[in-house]
């Protein structure tokens, strides 16, 4: 797995660096829409005018399209949602700023052939070897048939824009000059040949004696009382509609099963068989994907049982959702008050009496209802006046949450939370002692390794540590089973040294650099020029990202004081 990641980084460092730069180098940007909660309330019912390179960020639909385009752009490039939240907004706004700049510079719109060529380089359509995978592309093209808010034309527009933005990046990023010293340091990091030994200290097996006194626990509780505060929270009950209660009484027909499968083939994969054919040329119409999809293989008979089960579950879920919606609507229309006898009688009449939920803190839902943690916002809005929620999906049902009362926050006494305090104290002290044990071991192992390399393993064995050796590898081609933490420990380490222990939740790692052979650091080494080129691209990407970020900031500042207008 690690070696595949290394190959991926080498082949896609442009994308990797771009993602990193977007995540950490661009100032925070917030999009305010007319439907959002930001503002002083003086202009309710009016639309905020926030011009941004031809768009209006005060228009919810335009804002949605900007963010959606950015989301799909990075999703296709990386193969997954590599950016989240504000990072997506930053990336999306930079795309708009870049496209406006490309238009100002009269950069040509990419041709269909250029877009088709770019599709083959997208991680979303590649296998683990970085090769174009026709099957993955076909599944994606088929999935567009089920999207109500995304079409082939939308994807083609996003792809065209991204190809145009790549051309812009070459202009605004500049040459990306780097210093020889930086190239040499990167060469040392990437191409040095290492032989190391890694001693592992098991956290689970580390059991120091911890017997704190009551006074010690009380002091810990007093110093960390905030950790045990119980916040204000509602006491709830719920009405549940299980999907299993709404399954159709008869099995679906073959025609229904076939229609459901044809509409959702990507949900029923059999085995990914890649086509040897590469991307084809684009069609003439813009509403078709940039690559003509291969003929979909019909695996219906192989997955028929799965199709039937999924269809029945979907029908049951729809039935449960409808019943929950009908009940919520009835409660609203009948104006049934919270905790009223009329509400209780009505729920009993509907054969869906409310079930009490034990009071819980937002981050500590009942063990049998972990999904409640996902509805913190909905729960916080419940009150005596708004005493029932919209239907909310769970793992196998829909529920309506009912407000019963608001419980005030309080600080529990030591006796109420003593068990938690004891567990927290022991966890904290054990971790401190674990780190201290690592420091002591490092001193012992370093002293042993100075006399002879073999003494590192011998001393580690005496201390009951697991030792493993890794010989003749580079960071570019590391051993697949080498702990990830060892990579960080090696950076800056010289031959003969033992690094400070690096730890994760389960283990501590002590790394001994038995041997380190540096590569040729002169420009005559072909790798010197290769790394120089990569670093120049990274520097240029940083330059371009910074410049586009400044464009975004300047454009947003122009509309900060914009007056609202009537829609």
N, C-alpha and C positions, 0 to 999 in steps of 0.2 A: 504494500500500500504506500509506504513512504517513498519508494523509488518511483511509483507512478506519479505521486505528487510532485516529485522533483522534475520528472519529464514534463509534466503539465506546466510547471512554472517556467521551464526553459522555453517551451513552445509558445506560451501565452503570456510572457512577461509584460507585453504592452497592456493587456487587459488587467493583469494583476496590479501593476503599478497604478493604472488609472483608477481602479476601485479603491486602493489604499489612499491615493491622493484625495479623492472625493470624500472619503470617510473622515480624514483627519486634517486636511489642509484648507478646506473651504469654510468661511465664516458661516455661522448659523443663519438660516433664512427661514422665515415663517410666512406661510400663505394664509391670508385672512379672506374668508369668503363671506358672502351675505348671510349664509346659514350658520355660520360659526357663532361662538359665544363671546367673541372679543368685541369690545366697544362699550360706550357709556350708556347705551340705550336711548339716546336722544333722537336717533334717526330711525327708530323702528319702522318697518314697512318700506324703507327706502333702500335702494341698491347702491353699494359703495363702488365708486368708480376708481379702479386702480390700474391704469394703463401700464402694460409691460410688453414692449416690443410687438405691438399690434394686438395683444390679447388684453382682456380685462380680468384681473385676478379677483375682482369683486363679483364676477359671474361664476356661480358654482359649476355650471356645465363646462365652461372653458377651463376652469381650474382642474376639474376632474380629468379632462382630456390631457392636459399638460402632465399631470402626475401619472396617468395611465400610460402615456407614451414613454415616460421615463422608466416606469416599472418594467414594461415589456422590453425596452431596449436593454437594460442591464440583465434581465432574465434570459434573453436570447444570447447575449454575449457570454455570460458566466455559466449558464445552464441551471441556475437557481437564483433565488432572491438574495443576491449578495449584499444589497443595501436595505436598510430598514428605516421607517419613520422619517425623521428630519433629513437623513442622508438621501433618501429618495427625492424629497422635495428639492434639496440642493442640486442634485444631479439633474432633475427635470428642468429646473430653472436655468441651469447652465446650458442645457441643450437648446432652449429657446433663445438664449443670448447668443450662442454660437451660430444658430441658423440665421439670426438677424444679421450677424456680422458677415456670414458667408454670402448673404444676399447683397449686402452693401459692397462687398468685394467682387461681386459678380462671378462667384464660383459656379461652375456649371452643375446642373442637376445630373446625378449619375444615370447612366443608361441602364436598360434592363439587363444587359450582359454583365455590367459591373456589379449590379445588385445580386444576380445569380451567383457570381463568383464569390462575393462576400458571404453568402449564405453558407457555403461549404466550410467557412472558417469559424462559424458560430459554435460555441461549446454545446449549446442546446441540441445540436444535431450531430454530435461526434461521439464516437465510442471511447473507451478508456485508452485506446492507443492514439487518440487525437485524429482519427480518420472519419470522414463523412459517413454517416450511417443512414442509409435510405429509409430503413424501418422506423427510426426515430422521427425522421422528417415526416413520413407518411402518417404516423400517429398524431403528430401535431396538426398536420393539415386536416385530418379527419375531425380532430377535436374542435376546430373552428366552426364546424357545422352546428355545434351545440351551444356556441357562445351567442348570447343576445346582444352583447355590447362590444364585440370584437369581430371584425371581418378580415378576409384576405386583403382587402384594400387598405385597411388600417395597418396591417403588418407590413405591407409593401411600402406604405408611406414612412413608417418608422425605420425600415431598413434603408430606404433611400436617404432619409435624413442622417442616419448614422454613417453611411458611406461618405456623404458630403462633409460631415463633421470631422471625419478622419482626414480628409483633404485639408480642411481648415487647420487642424491641429499641426500639420506639418509647416504651416505658414506662421502661426502665432507662437509656436513653441520655440522657434529659433533652432540653432545648431546644437544646443545643449552641451556646451564645452565642459569637460571634466579635467581635473588635475592628475598628472601622472601618479602622484602619491596615493590618490583615492583609488586609481585603477589597481595599483599594486596591493593595496589593502584588500580590495575585493578579490583579487586573484589568490592571495594567501588564504582568505576565508573559503573560497570555493574549491580550490584545487590542491591544497595541502593534503598529503597522504598521512593518515593517522593510524596508529595502533594504540588502542586504549584498553583499559580494564575498568569495569563498572561494578562497584560493590553496592548491593541493595539492602537497605534497612526497612523491614516490614513494619508498618505502623500498627497493624492489627495485633501483631505478636509482641509489640512493645507495651508492657503492662507495668508501669511503675506503681508502687504502693502510694495510694492517695487516700488519706483518712483525715479530712479536714474537721476541725472542731466546729461546734455550733456558732461560736463567736466569729470564726473565719467565714462561715457561710452567711451569717447575718451582715457582716461587713461587705461581702461580695454583693449581696442583695441590695444593700443601701447604695453602694457605688454604681450599681447597674439597675436601679429601680425602673428606669424607663423601658427596659427590655420586657418587663412583666406587666406594664400598664394595659388594662383592658379598655379599648376605645368604646365610644358610644356606638351602639348598634341596635338594629331593630330585632324584635323577636318575631319570627316568621312562622307561617304554616304554608303548605302548598297543596295544590290540586294537580294530580298527575294523570296524563293520558298516554298509556303505553302503546307503542306501535303494534305490538303483538295482538292487542285487542281489536285492531282494525284491519287485520289481514283479510283479503278477499276470501269468501267461502268456497269458491271454485278455483281450480288451477287456470292460469292464463292459457289462451289458445296458442297454437303454433305460430299463427300469423302475428299475434301480439308479441310473442317472444322474439320472433324474427325482426319485427319493426323496432323493438327496444334495442336489440343487438346492433342493428344497422345504424341506429342513431348514436350509439355509444361504443364503438369497437375498441377504442383505446382503453376502456375500463376493464376489458377482458383479454389481457395479453396471454399468449401461450408461450412462445419462446422467441426472443428477439433474433430474427434471422436477417442479417444485414445483406442488402443487395450489393453486388459488385459494381453496379452502375453509379456513377457520380451524378452531380447535379445536372439537370437538363436546362435548356434555355427557357426563359420566361415566356408566358403566353402574351398575347396582344392586349387582353383585357386586364384592367388593373384590379378587378375583384377576384383574381386568381392568385394563388401563392406564387412567390418568386421562382420556385422550382416546381415543375410539373410533377405531382406525386405519382409514384408507381402504383400499379393496380393493387388494391387492398386484398390481402389473402383472407378468404372466408374460413374462419375457425369456429363457426357457430356450433357445429355438432360437438366439437371438443369441449366447449365451455357451456353447453346448454344448461346443465344443472346449476352452474353459477349464475347464468343469466336469469333463470327462473327464480332463484333465491333472492337475487338482487332486486328484481322487478317486484316480487311480493313484498319485500321489505320497504321498497319505495312507495308502493301503494298504501301499506300500513302506516308509514310515516306521514303521508299526505292526509290520510284519514284522521290520525291523531292530531295533526296540526289544525285541520278544519274544525274538529270538535273543540279543541282548546280555544280557537278564535271565536267560535260561536258562543262559548261560555263567557269569555271575556266581554264580548259585545253585549250579551244579555245582562251581565252584572252592571255594565255601564248604562244601558238603556233603562233598566229597572231602578237605577239610582240606589242600589243596595249599599248601605253604609258599612263601614268597617266594624267587625265584631258584632254585628247586629243579629238578633234572632232570625230576622227575615233572610239574611245571607246564609246562615247555617241551614235553615229549612230549605232554601232554594238548592243549595249544593246537595243536600240529602235527597231531594226530589230528583236531581239529575244523576243520582247514584255516583257522585264524585265528591264525597265528603273531604274536607281539608284534613291534612295530616300535619301534626305539629313538628316543627324543626327545632332542635335544641339550640339555644343562643350560641353564637360563635363569633369570633373575631374575623375580620375580612380575610386575613391570610391563614386562618385555621378553620376551614369548613369541616363539617362532620366527616368522619372517615368513609362513610358509605355514600357521601354526596360530594366528591372532590370537584365536580363540575361547577359547584356554587362559586368557587374561587374565580371563575371566568366572568361572573356577573356582578362584580363589585359595584360598577357604575349604576346598573339597574336597581340594585338593592339600596344604594344610597339615595335614590330618588323617591323611595316609598315613604309614605307618611299617612297620617290619619285622613288627610284630604285626598291623597292619591294612594289608595290602599291596596291596589292590585297591579301586577306587572303585565306586560304583553306576554304572550306565549313564548317560552324559551326552550330551545332544544337541549336535550341531554344525550347521553350515549344511546338510549333506546326509547326515548319518550319525549313528550312536550309537557312543560309544567307552567302553571300560573302561580307566582309567589304572592302571598297575602300578608299584609302588614297587620300585626296584632298589637304591638306597643313599641315605644322607643325606650331602650334601656340606656341609662347614662353611663359614661365612662367612669372608671374608678381605678384606684391603685390597690391591688390585693395585698393582704398582710403576708408577712414572711411565711407563716404557717400554711397558707393556702397554696403557695407555689414552691414549698421547700424542695419537693422532688425535682422540679425543673431547675431550681437554683443549684442543687447538688450536681445534676447532670451537666449543666453549663460550666460550673466551676471545674469539674473533673476534665471536661473536654478541653477547656482553655489551658489548664495546667499540664495536661498530657502533651498538648501540642508544644508548649514552651519547653518541656523536658525533652521532647523528641528532637527539637532543634538543637538544644544544648548537647544532647547525646551525639548528634551529627558533628558538631564542632569538635568534641573530644575525639571522636573517631577519626576525623580528618587529620588532627595533629598526630595521632598514632600512626595512621597509614602513610602520611607524608614522610615521617621519620623512617619508617620501614622501607619505603620505596627508594629513599636516598642511598641505602646500602646495596640494594639489588632489586630489580623489577619484580622478581619472583616473590620477594618478601611482602609485597602489597597483598597478593592473594592469600599468602600464608597467614598474615596477621588478620585479614578480613575473616578467614575461616575460623580462626581462634575466637573471634568476636561473634561467631555464628551469623555472618553475613553471606548472602549469596553473591558469587562473583562470576562475571562473564566477560570474555575477551572478544574484541572486535579488531581485526587486523587488516591493514592495507586498504582503507576506504577513503573516499573524499566526501565532502558535503554534497557534491553533485550526484554521487552514487553511494549513498549510505546503506548500511545493512538494514534489511527490512524489519528485523526484530529489535533494533536498538531503541531504547527508551527515548521518547521525544525530548525529555528534559535534558538528556545528555548533550544535545546540540547546543543549547544555551550555555551549559557549563564549559564547553570547549572553546567558545569564543573568547579570545584574549589569553588562552592558556598556552604555556610553552612546554616543550618536552621536559619530562621529569617532574612536573608539578601535579599536585592533587587539588582539584577545585573545591570550593565551599560546597557543602551538601545542598542540592536542589531537591525540593520535595513537592509532591502533589498530595491529594487527600489520602492516598493509600500507602505510598512508599517514599523513602528518601534515597537519593542517588549520590554516591561519591565517585567521581570520575578521575582516573589517573591517566595522564597523557604519557604513555610509555615511550612513544616515538612520534615525531612530527617532521615530515620532509616537505620543505617548501618547494613550490614549482619555480621554474625559470621566470624571473620577474622583469626580464628585458623585453623591449618591443619586438624582438625577434621571435618570441613565443606566439604562435597563432592565436592562442587563447587571449593574449593581451589585447589584440585588435577586436576580438569577439566581445570581450567584456567592455571594452571602451565603447563599442557601438551600443550595447545594451544600456550602459550607464548614460550615454548621451540621449538615448530615447527617453529614459526615465527623467532626466533633467529637463528635457524639452516638454515632456508631459506635465511636469510640475509647473514650468513656466506658463504653459497654455492654460492649465487649470487655475492658476493664480489670476491670470489676466481675465478669464471668463468670470471668475468670482467677483472681481472688481467691477466688471460690467453689470453684473446682477445687482450688486450693492448700489451702484450709481443710479440704475434705472428704478429701483425700489424707492430710493430717497426722493426721486422726483414726484412720486405720487403719495408720499406720506401725509401731506396736508391736503390731499384732494378732497373736495367737497362731495357729499353724497348727492346723488340725483335720483329722481323718481323713476321707477322702472317703466 
